[in-house]
Amino acid sequence: MLEIRSLAVTGRLLSTSFSVRLGDAIVITGPNGSGKSTLLDCISGVLKPSSGVVSIENKVKPAYLPQLPPRPFAYTVREYLMVGDHQNPSTKFNAMFDVDSLMDKEITSLSAGQWQRVAITKVLSQPSSLVLLDEPDAPLDTQWSEYLDRVLSDEISEGRVIVVTLHRQDIQKCWKYQHLNLTPLASS
């Protein structure tokens, strides 16, 4: 489904290779500056790599949650969830992440954790079989972080490919995954 071969970005990401099949997951860890976000930007097509190949089966467009997604304008949550292709303000993920109770609030008034739950809902509601999540639980409290793990486990078992970056090294997920630890570039 997803194959990364010798992918590198000058000054940002050392050569990296891995592959993930449908119904699999990979957790990418590493310290600040190791290229975790850069790697996801390359997979999503936001950034062109200096070298290497990103191969996505059937040219599937990934559903992508960048780290700290921007809050565009003073949309209500409902309006935000309607923006984009194939968007629907009512999906199974709304109830899962308690987003229905936030529908009439402006996204600029939400706490960081509430905003992250809305952003996660929007990404998981996309029909893509490839989901990229850049440190998705960073602004979430423990309860929501653990809940996100259970939801991702269900999505993996339904055949989606999940690629997640985490800053911390102490990974204890409730789902089976590959682990890739990136090395930071040597400082000059």
PASEBA-1860 file (N, C-alpha, C; in nm, 3 decimals):
! residues 188
1> MLEIRSLA> 0.083/-0.120/0.000/0.000/0.000/0.000/0.087/0.125/0.000 ~ 0.186/0.132/0.092/0.277/0.247/0.100/0.419/0.194/0.108 ~ 0.505/0.244/0.018/0.646/0.206/0.022/0.731/0.332/0.012 ~ 0.824/0.344/0.105/0.919/0.455/0.109/1.056/0.395/0.083 ~ 1.124/0.445/-0.022/1.257/0.392/-0.057/1.359/0.505/-0.058 ~ 1.455/0.496/0.033/1.568/0.589/0.039/1.524/0.735/0.032 ~ 1.417/0.767/0.100/1.363/0.903/0.099/1.449/0.994/0.186 ~ 1.490/1.108/0.133/1.571/1.203/0.208/1.535/1.345/0.166
9> VTGRLLST> 1.552/1.437/0.261/1.535/1.580/0.234/1.659/1.648/0.289 ~ 1.732/1.714/0.202/1.857/1.779/0.241/1.836/1.871/0.361 ~ 1.917/1.847/0.465/1.913/1.930/0.584/1.797/1.902/0.678 ~ 1.708/1.804/0.641/1.589/1.780/0.724/1.561/1.635/0.755 ~ 1.598/1.543/0.664/1.565/1.401/0.683/1.672/1.314/0.620 ~ 1.730/1.225/0.703/1.826/1.128/0.651/1.752/1.021/0.572 ~ 1.823/0.949/0.487/1.763/0.845/0.403/1.682/0.746/0.488 ~ 1.557/0.726/0.448/1.462/0.643/0.523/1.388/0.552/0.428
17> SFSVRLGD> 1.369/0.426/0.470/1.295/0.328/0.390/1.205/0.245/0.481 ~ 1.085/0.215/0.434/0.994/0.123/0.501/0.875/0.097/0.410 ~ 0.796/-0.004/0.443/0.673/-0.029/0.368/0.564/-0.073/0.466 ~ 0.441/-0.042/0.429/0.325/-0.074/0.512/0.214/-0.125/0.420 ~ 0.150/-0.235/0.460/0.040/-0.293/0.381/-0.094/-0.250/0.441 ~ -0.202/-0.273/0.365/-0.336/-0.246/0.415/-0.358/-0.319/0.547 ~ -0.417/-0.250/0.643/-0.442/-0.309/0.772/-0.322/-0.311/0.864 ~ -0.217/-0.237/0.828/-0.097/-0.227/0.911/-0.079/-0.084/0.961
25> AIVITGPN> 0.011/-0.069/1.055/0.043/0.063/1.108/0.193/0.072/1.132 ~ 0.241/0.196/1.131/0.380/0.222/1.167/0.382/0.344/1.258 ~ 0.460/0.334/1.364/0.480/0.445/1.457/0.623/0.494/1.435 ~ 0.635/0.621/1.404/0.766/0.682/1.377/0.799/0.772/1.494 ~ 0.913/0.744/1.558/0.956/0.824/1.672/1.091/0.886/1.643 ~ 1.131/0.975/1.730/1.262/1.039/1.719/1.258/1.173/1.788 ~ 1.373/1.224/1.821/1.379/1.354/1.888/1.345/1.468/1.792 ~ 1.330/1.587/1.848/1.306/1.706/1.765/1.415/1.715/1.659
33> GSGKSTLL> 1.376/1.750/1.539/1.473/1.769/1.431/1.514/1.642/1.360 ~ 1.450/1.529/1.391/1.489/1.403/1.325/1.417/1.383/1.193 ~ 1.316/1.464/1.163/1.251/1.457/1.033/1.115/1.389/1.031 ~ 1.054/1.370/1.147/0.924/1.302/1.153/0.818/1.377/1.071 ~ 0.803/1.505/1.096/0.704/1.584/1.023/0.742/1.597/0.876 ~ 0.870/1.612/0.849/0.918/1.620/0.711/0.881/1.494/0.634 ~ 0.898/1.378/0.697/0.863/1.251/0.633/0.715/1.248/0.597 ~ 0.628/1.287/0.690/0.484/1.288/0.660/0.451/1.392/0.554
41> DCISGVLK> 0.519/1.506/0.555/0.497/1.606/0.451/0.531/1.550/0.313 ~ 0.636/1.468/0.304/0.673/1.405/0.176/0.570/1.301/0.134 ~ 0.525/1.220/0.228/0.425/1.118/0.195/0.295/1.184/0.147 ~ 0.257/1.293/0.212/0.130/1.360/0.177/0.140/1.440/0.047 ~ 0.261/1.468/0.003/0.279/1.548/-0.118/0.296/1.696/-0.092 ~ 0.298/1.736/0.035/0.316/1.877/0.072/0.459/1.921/0.042 ~ 0.555/1.828/0.051/0.696/1.859/0.034/0.757/1.758/-0.064 ~ 0.840/1.808/-0.153/0.909/1.722/-0.249/1.042/1.679/-0.188
49> PSSGVVSI> 1.069/1.548/-0.185/1.196/1.501/-0.129/1.314/1.536/-0.219 ~ 1.432/1.544/-0.159/1.555/1.565/-0.236/1.590/1.441/-0.316 ~ 1.563/1.324/-0.257/1.590/1.196/-0.325/1.498/1.090/-0.266 ~ 1.489/0.979/-0.338/1.408/0.869/-0.291/1.269/0.869/-0.354 ~ 1.191/0.768/-0.314/1.061/0.745/-0.376/0.954/0.723/-0.271 ~ 0.839/0.786/-0.294/0.717/0.758/-0.218/0.624/0.688/-0.315 ~ 0.588/0.565/-0.285/0.499/0.488/-0.372/0.373/0.452/-0.294 ~ 0.259/0.503/-0.340/0.131/0.475/-0.276/0.044/0.400/-0.377
57> ENKVKPAY> 0.004/0.280/-0.340/-0.076/0.196/-0.428/-0.202/0.268/-0.474 ~ -0.232/0.257/-0.602/-0.350/0.318/-0.664/-0.355/0.470/-0.647 ~ -0.239/0.530/-0.620/-0.229/0.676/-0.604/-0.333/0.732/-0.508 ~ -0.356/0.660/-0.400/-0.450/0.703/-0.296/-0.403/0.835/-0.237 ~ -0.495/0.930/-0.222/-0.463/1.057/-0.158/-0.475/1.037/-0.007 ~ -0.365/1.057/0.067/-0.370/1.034/0.212/-0.459/1.136/0.284 ~ -0.521/1.092/0.392/-0.586/1.182/0.487/-0.475/1.223/0.583 ~ -0.452/1.354/0.598/-0.332/1.401/0.670/-0.367/1.499/0.780
65> LPQLPPRP> -0.323/1.469/0.901/-0.335/1.560/1.014/-0.195/1.609/1.049 ~ -0.161/1.733/1.008/-0.029/1.786/1.045/-0.023/1.818/1.194 ~ 0.097/1.833/1.243/0.116/1.872/1.382/0.059/2.012/1.401 ~ -0.018/2.031/1.504/-0.081/2.161/1.533/-0.148/2.221/1.410 ~ -0.256/2.158/1.363/-0.322/2.209/1.243/-0.369/2.353/1.262 ~ -0.353/2.438/1.160/-0.394/2.578/1.173/-0.545/2.589/1.189 ~ -0.588/2.695/1.253/-0.730/2.723/1.269/-0.770/2.830/1.168 ~ -0.822/2.787/1.053/-0.853/2.885/0.948/-0.979/2.965/0.980
73> FAYTVREY> -0.963/3.093/0.993/-1.075/3.185/1.010/-1.160/3.149/1.131 ~ -1.271/3.218/1.147/-1.360/3.196/1.261/-1.479/3.110/1.220 ~ -1.451/2.998/1.155/-1.557/2.904/1.120/-1.615/2.843/1.246 ~ -1.742/2.801/1.237/-1.793/2.714/1.342/-1.738/2.575/1.314 ~ -1.745/2.488/1.411/-1.699/2.351/1.391/-1.776/2.288/1.276 ~ -1.907/2.310/1.270/-1.989/2.254/1.161/-1.939/2.303/1.025 ~ -1.911/2.433/1.012/-1.862/2.488/0.885/-1.725/2.429/0.850 ~ -1.639/2.416/0.948/-1.506/2.360/0.925/-1.516/2.216/0.874
81> LMVGDHQN> -1.604/2.139/0.933/-1.618/1.998/0.893/-1.677/1.984/0.753 ~ -1.738/2.090/0.701/-1.797/2.087/0.566/-1.695/2.124/0.457 ~ -1.583/2.184/0.494/-1.484/2.228/0.397/-1.409/2.109/0.340 ~ -1.393/2.106/0.208/-1.314/2.001/0.144/-1.400/1.899/0.071 ~ -1.331/1.813/-0.002/-1.400/1.706/-0.074/-1.453/1.600/0.022 ~ -1.568/1.546/-0.009/-1.627/1.434/0.064/-1.645/1.464/0.213 ~ -1.669/1.589/0.247/-1.684/1.622/0.389/-1.831/1.621/0.427 ~ -1.855/1.576/0.548/-1.988/1.566/0.602/-1.978/1.606/0.749
89> PSTKFNAM> -2.063/1.699/0.795/-2.050/1.741/0.935/-2.096/1.635/1.034 ~ -2.157/1.528/0.985/-2.205/1.422/1.075/-2.147/1.288/1.034 ~ -2.053/1.239/1.111/-1.995/1.106/1.086/-1.988/1.032/1.219 ~ -1.954/0.905/1.212/-1.944/0.825/1.334/-1.837/0.880/1.428 ~ -1.739/0.950/1.373/-1.630/1.001/1.456/-1.673/1.121/1.541 ~ -1.775/1.194/1.500/-1.825/1.307/1.579/-1.863/1.262/1.720 ~ -1.945/1.158/1.726/-1.988/1.108/1.857/-1.870/1.048/1.932 ~ -1.783/0.978/1.859/-1.669/0.914/1.924/-1.580/1.015/1.996
97> FDVDSLMD> -1.559/1.132/1.934/-1.470/1.232/1.992/-1.545/1.350/2.053 ~ -1.674/1.332/2.082/-1.758/1.433/2.146/-1.754/1.567/2.072 ~ -1.759/1.560/1.939/-1.755/1.680/1.856/-1.895/1.736/1.833 ~ -1.998/1.651/1.840/-2.135/1.701/1.820/-2.168/1.814/1.916 ~ -2.118/1.808/2.037/-2.146/1.912/2.137/-2.075/2.044/2.106 ~ -1.982/2.042/2.010/-1.904/2.162/1.977/-1.948/2.226/1.845 ~ -2.043/2.168/1.775/-2.077/2.207/1.637/-2.102/2.356/1.616 ~ -2.163/2.425/1.710/-2.196/2.566/1.690/-2.092/2.662/1.746
105> KEITSLSA> -1.984/2.608/1.802/-1.876/2.693/1.855/-1.780/2.732/1.743 ~ -1.724/2.852/1.754/-1.620/2.891/1.659/-1.491/2.817/1.695 ~ -1.421/2.772/1.592/-1.301/2.691/1.619/-1.193/2.773/1.690 ~ -1.195/2.904/1.672/-1.096/2.989/1.741/-1.121/2.996/1.891 ~ -1.239/2.954/1.937/-1.270/2.959/2.081/-1.245/2.826/2.151 ~ -1.206/2.724/2.077/-1.185/2.592/2.136/-1.051/2.582/2.207 ~ -1.045/2.497/2.309/-0.917/2.468/2.372/-0.833/2.386/2.275 ~ -0.706/2.371/2.304/-0.617/2.294/2.215/-0.665/2.149/2.203
113> GQWQRVAI> -0.708/2.090/2.313/-0.757/1.952/2.309/-0.886/1.938/2.230 ~ -0.979/2.032/2.248/-1.104/2.030/2.171/-1.075/2.045/2.022 ~ -0.988/2.140/1.988/-0.954/2.162/1.848/-0.890/2.037/1.788 ~ -0.803/1.970/1.864/-0.739/1.850/1.812/-0.842/1.740/1.788 ~ -0.940/1.726/1.877/-1.045/1.626/1.856/-1.126/1.656/1.730 ~ -1.154/1.784/1.704/-1.225/1.823/1.581/-1.139/1.788/1.460 ~ -1.010/1.823/1.465/-0.920/1.796/1.352/-0.905/1.645/1.327 ~ -0.896/1.566/1.433/-0.888/1.421/1.420/-1.016/1.367/1.356
121> TKVLSQPS> -1.130/1.418/1.400/-1.259/1.377/1.343/-1.263/1.404/1.194 ~ -1.219/1.523/1.154/-1.221/1.559/1.012/-1.132/1.465/0.930 ~ -1.013/1.437/0.979/-0.919/1.351/0.906/-0.970/1.207/0.899 ~ -1.015/1.152/1.011/-1.061/1.014/1.010/-1.190/0.996/0.930 ~ -1.266/1.104/0.911/-1.390/1.097/0.832/-1.363/1.093/0.682 ~ -1.242/1.125/0.642/-1.209/1.119/0.499/-1.205/0.974/0.454 ~ -1.245/0.947/0.329/-1.255/0.808/0.283/-1.123/0.740/0.249 ~ -1.011/0.805/0.270/-0.881/0.748/0.233/-0.846/0.624/0.315
129> SLVLLDEP> -0.781/0.529/0.250/-0.733/0.409/0.320/-0.597/0.433/0.385 ~ -0.535/0.551/0.360/-0.405/0.587/0.417/-0.421/0.711/0.504 ~ -0.393/0.696/0.634/-0.410/0.806/0.729/-0.275/0.840/0.790 ~ -0.236/0.968/0.779/-0.110/1.019/0.833/-0.143/1.110/0.950 ~ -0.085/1.084/1.066/-0.114/1.161/1.187/0.018/1.205/1.251 ~ 0.041/1.335/1.256/0.165/1.389/1.311/0.143/1.431/1.456 ~ 0.194/1.350/1.548/0.181/1.370/1.692/0.037/1.404/1.730 ~ -0.057/1.317/1.696/-0.199/1.349/1.714/-0.243/1.361/1.859
137> DAPLDTQW> -0.173/1.296/1.951/-0.220/1.302/2.089/-0.147/1.405/2.174 ~ -0.059/1.484/2.114/0.018/1.582/2.191/-0.071/1.677/2.273 ~ -0.177/1.737/2.216/-0.260/1.827/2.297/-0.374/1.758/2.372 ~ -0.384/1.626/2.361/-0.495/1.556/2.425/-0.460/1.515/2.567 ~ -0.562/1.513/2.654/-0.538/1.461/2.788/-0.533/1.308/2.780 ~ -0.495/1.245/2.889/-0.473/1.100/2.890/-0.596/1.022/2.844 ~ -0.714/1.062/2.889/-0.837/0.991/2.852/-0.856/0.990/2.700 ~ -0.841/1.108/2.637/-0.862/1.116/2.492/-0.749/1.050/2.414
145> SEYLDRVL> -0.629/1.054/2.466/-0.516/0.988/2.402/-0.537/0.837/2.399 ~ -0.580/0.781/2.511/-0.608/0.637/2.517/-0.725/0.601/2.427 ~ -0.824/0.688/2.422/-0.940/0.663/2.337/-0.899/0.666/2.189 ~ -0.815/0.761/2.152/-0.764/0.768/2.015/-0.695/0.636/1.978 ~ -0.617/0.580/2.069/-0.552/0.451/2.044/-0.654/0.343/2.010 ~ -0.764/0.338/2.085/-0.866/0.236/2.059/-0.933/0.258/1.923 ~ -0.961/0.384/1.889/-1.023/0.415/1.759/-0.928/0.376/1.646 ~ -0.799/0.409/1.660/-0.703/0.374/1.556/-0.689/0.222/1.543
153> SDEISEGR> -0.695/0.151/1.654/-0.691/0.005/1.650/-0.808/-0.048/1.566 ~ -0.926/0.008/1.585/-1.043/-0.033/1.507/-1.024/-0.001/1.359 ~ -0.969/0.117/1.329/-0.947/0.157/1.190/-0.846/0.065/1.121 ~ -0.743/0.026/1.193/-0.643/-0.068/1.139/-0.710/-0.202/1.110 ~ -0.790/-0.250/1.204/-0.856/-0.380/1.183/-0.957/-0.374/1.069 ~ -1.005/-0.255/1.034/-1.096/-0.238/0.920/-1.018/-0.221/0.788 ~ -0.885/-0.228/0.794/-0.804/-0.229/0.673/-0.735/-0.098/0.637 ~ -0.748/0.004/0.720/-0.679/0.129/0.691/-0.531/0.117/0.728
161> VIVVTLHR> -0.447/0.194/0.659/-0.305/0.205/0.692/-0.290/0.330/0.777 ~ -0.229/0.316/0.893/-0.210/0.429/0.984/-0.060/0.454/0.998 ~ -0.018/0.578/0.972/0.121/0.621/0.992/0.116/0.733/1.095 ~ 0.179/0.711/1.211/0.173/0.805/1.322/0.314/0.844/1.364 ~ 0.335/0.973/1.388/0.461/1.016/1.448/0.436/1.049/1.594 ~ 0.536/1.019/1.677/0.531/1.052/1.819/0.667/1.105/1.860 ~ 0.667/1.198/1.951/0.794/1.252/2.001/0.852/1.158/2.106 ~ 0.766/1.101/2.186/0.813/1.018/2.297/0.856/0.879/2.248
169> QDIQKCWK> 0.947/0.820/2.320/1.000/0.689/2.284/0.927/0.575/2.355 ~ 0.854/0.606/2.462/0.789/0.501/2.542/0.652/0.466/2.484 ~ 0.655/0.397/2.372/0.532/0.365/2.300/0.465/0.244/2.364 ~ 0.342/0.261/2.401/0.261/0.149/2.449/0.124/0.164/2.387 ~ 0.107/0.111/2.268/-0.018/0.121/2.195/-0.096/-0.008/2.211 ~ -0.227/0.002/2.195/-0.311/-0.117/2.206/-0.327/-0.186/2.071 ~ -0.249/-0.146/1.972/-0.257/-0.207/1.840/-0.118/-0.248/1.794 ~ -0.115/-0.341/1.702/0.010/-0.392/1.648/0.065/-0.292/1.546
177> YQHLNLTP> 0.195/-0.268/1.550/0.256/-0.170/1.462/0.403/-0.201/1.440 ~ 0.454/-0.146/1.330/0.598/-0.143/1.309/0.650/-0.020/1.382 ~ 0.776/-0.021/1.417/0.835/0.097/1.481/0.958/0.141/1.402 ~ 0.963/0.268/1.372/1.078/0.327/1.304/1.125/0.444/1.389 ~ 1.250/0.440/1.432/1.308/0.548/1.511/1.404/0.627/1.423 ~ 1.370/0.753/1.398/1.455/0.837/1.313/1.571/0.896/1.393 ~ 1.682/0.916/1.324/1.801/0.974/1.384/1.811/1.119/1.341 ~ 1.837/1.209/1.435/1.850/1.349/1.395/1.975/1.372/1.310
185> LASS> 1.971/1.475/1.229/2.087/1.513/1.151/2.197/1.559/1.246 ~ 2.320/1.530/1.214/2.432/1.575/1.297/2.440/1.726/1.292 ~ 2.452/1.788/1.409/2.464/1.934/1.410/2.604/1.976/1.372 ~ 2.611/2.086/1.301/2.743/2.131/1.255/2.804/2.232/1.348
END
